[in-house]
Amino acid sequence: GTADAMYQNIDFLKNRHEPYVIISSGDCVYKMDYNDLLEFHIAKKADITIACKDMPADADVSRFGVVRMNEDSRITDFEEKPLVAQSNTISTGVYIIRRRQLIEILEKSAEENRFDFVTDVLVRYRNVKRVYGYKLNSYWSNIASVDDYFRTNMDFLKPDVRKYFFREEPKIYSKVDDLPPAKYNMGSDVSNSLIASGCIINGRVENSVLFKKVFVGKNCVIKNSIILNDAYIGDNTHVENCIVESHGTLRANTFYSGDDAVRIVAENNERYML
């Protein structure tokens, strides 16, 4: 479980000198200044602070940890993946806790064979420790399925989402490859799409996200799709509602479409025919 995973690294925690630890899940897309979270944690004199998010009233929150808070933001109830949720406020999987207290909790959990950080720590100690909720009022998305991955990528085609992540503070820094800018040849037509560096476009691309070094052949149509790194799309190929795997090669004159759900395309054909 997640608590056991942290316990396996307890020597690292013991050898550090920083007073606080931030625990963050790796399957979410968001932007947060952890300094604000830390200031909130200290101001509330909290033992544990959980970053929380108010979801839309019609959202299915049954796959998340659902919390309820009082007027002071102290968490009064925490249910992990409830069948019937009593709130639409969820845990985002981001926590802050004093380092020494985390070590103490992990050691006690290990002694009692309790291995899950949510059910065996957060839920268990919600009425024993001072557990507070810090509201995240900006974009947040959990990627737990192919549909989540597709939807989140499509969100980045929205101007307000792009502006928030790429233009507003705090800035996002990512890996940069030494690649030329995307090249749009005669006959290309691109609308409402994100095209990464190193791409060569010869066809039509609509409402799509193209990762680095994607080649789109002549008379191609790429629509509502995600094309991952170094994919090759042959001439006269139609791709719609699909995710094309990295390094994939789609032969010329082929058709790929996800009619009822997002289709994952993993083709590894020869790119150059002699």
N, C-alpha and C positions, 0 to 999 in steps of 0.2 A: 504493500500500500504506500501512499504518499508520505505518511509519517515514517515508515520504515526506510524509505528512500533517503529522507533527511537524516535519519539516525545512522545510516551507513556512512554519512559524511560528518559525523559529530566531532571527530578529531579536528576537522577544518574549522568548525565553529569554535571549538575550545581554544584553538591557537590564534584566533583573531582578537582584535582589541576594540573593534567598533561596538558601540553600545546597542545598536538596533540592527535587525535583520528584516529585509523585505523579501517576501516569498511571492513569486509571480508565476502563474501558469503560462505555458508556452503555446497554447492553442487558441489564443485570443488576439484580435486586432484592435488596438486602442492607442491613445496618446495621453500620457499622464505625467505631470511634474511630481515626482516622488517627494520633493521638498514640501509641497503643499500637504501631501498625505502625512508626512512626518510632523509638520507643525500642528496639524489637527490632532494627531495621536498624543503629542506632548501636552497640548492645551487641555485635552479631555482627561489627562492622567490615566489613559487607557492601558490595560494589560495587552489587549489584542485589538487592532483596528482592521476592519474588513472594508475594502472598496466595494461599494454597492451601486447598482444601476436600476432605475425605475424603468420597467419594460412597458410597452403599450398594453392597454387593457385587454386586447384580443390575442396577445402573444401566449404561446404555450410555454409556461415556465416550469413544467413538471420535470424537465431534465436538468434543472439547476438547483442550487441551494437557495431556498426562499427565506427571507428574513422579515421580521417586523421590528420596528424601532419606536421608542417613545419620542417626546418632543425634544429631548436633549441628545438625540441620535444614538442613545444606548440601545443595543440590540436586546430585545426581550424574548424573542423566539427565533429559532433557526431550525428549519426542516430541510433535510436533504432529499431532493427529488420526490416531493409529496404527490400523492395521487390527486388530492384536492388542495390546491394552494390557497392560503389565507391572505396572500399579499401578492403584488406584482413586482416587488422589490427583490432583486436577486444578488447573490454574491458573484463578483466578477473573477474570483480566484486570485485576488491580489490582497496580501495581508502584510501587516507590519507588527513586529513583536520584539521585545527586548531580548537581546542575544542570550543572556544568562537564564532568563525565564524559558526560552525555547529549549535550551539544553536540558533544563530540569523537567519540562513536560515530555520531551522525547525519551529521556531515560526512564521516566515513570511509565510511559506508554509501552516501552520495550519490555519492562519487567512484567507487565500485565498482559503481554501478547496482544496489544492493541496497535494496529498498523495503519489505520486510515486517518489522515489529518483532519478531515471534515467531520466524520461521525465520531471519532474517538477523541478529538481535541475540541473543535469548535462547538459542536452540538453538546458534547459532554460538559464543557466548562462555561457555557453561555450564561448560566445563572450563578456561577462561582467566581469567575473572573470578570473584570470590567471590560466587556467587549462592546466596541462602538462601530458604527457604520459611517463611512465617508462616502458621500454621494458623488458619483461620477456623472456629470451632466452633459457629456460629449459622446461622440461616436464610440461604440463598442460592439464587437461582433465575435461570437464564439464559433470556431470551426471544428465541428465534431462529425461532419459527414461531407460527402461529395457535393451535395446540394448547398451546404453552408459555404464551402470553398468557392463554388461557382457564384453564389449570390454576393459574397463579400467582394470578389473581384469585380463583379458588375457594379457594385456600389461605387467603386472608384471612377466610374464613368460619369458620376454625378458631379457637377461643378462645385457644389458646396463641400462635398467630401474631399475632393482633390485640393481645394483651397485650404481646408482645415489641416490636412496632413502635410502638404508640401509648401504652403505659403505662410502660415501662421506660426507664431512661437508657441511652445518650444519646437525647434527645427528637428527634422528626422534625418539622421545620417545613415546611409546604407553603403554596401559594397559597390565600388566603381571599377568597371573593367575598361581597359584601354581599347575602346572600340570606336569606329567612325559613327557619325550620326546616321539615322535611318535614311535610306535612299528611296525616293519615289520616282520610278521610271515612267516613261510615256505610256499612257493607258491606265495608270493607277488611279484609284478613286477611294479616298479614306474619309469616313465620317464618324464622329463621336466614338473615337477609339484611342487607346493608349498604345503607342508604338515605341518599343525600347530601342536602344542603340544597336547598331549592327544589323538591323533588319533591311531587307531588300523587297520592295513592294512593286509588283507588276499588275496586280488585279484589284478587285474591289473588296474593301474591308469596312464592315458596318458594326457598330456597337460591340466591339471586341477588344480583348487585351492580348497583345502580342509581346512575349518576353524577348530576351536578347537573341540576336542572330537567327531570326526566322526568315525564311525565303518563301515568298508567295509568287507563284508562277503567273503566266499570262492568262487572262480571261477567267481567273479564279474568283469565287465568291466566298468570303469569310464573313459569317453573320452570327451575332450573338454567341461568340465562342471565345475560348481561352486557348492560345497556342503557346506551349511552353518552349523553353530554350532550345535553340538550334534545330527546330523542326523545319522540314522541307515539304512544301506543298506544290505538287506538280501542276502543269498547265491544265486549264479547263476543269479544275476540281472544285466541287461545292462542299463547304463545311458549314453546318448550321446547328446551333445548340449543342456544341461538343467541347470537350477538353482534349486537345491533342498532346500526347505525352512528349517529354523532352527527347530530342535526337530522333524523333520519328520521321519517317519518310512516307508521304502519301503520293502514290503514283498518279500520273496524269489521267484525266478523263474518269475520275472516280467521284462517288457521291457519298457523303456521310451526314447523317442527320439524327438528332435526338428528338423523336416525335413526342413521346410521353414523358421522358425524363432526360436529364443531361447524359449524353453518351461519352464514354471515355474511349478515345481512339489510340491504340498502341500498335502502329504499323512500323515494321522495320525492313522495308524493301530497299533494294539497291537504288542509289540515287543516280548513278551514271551507267547507262547501258551501252555496251560496245557493239 
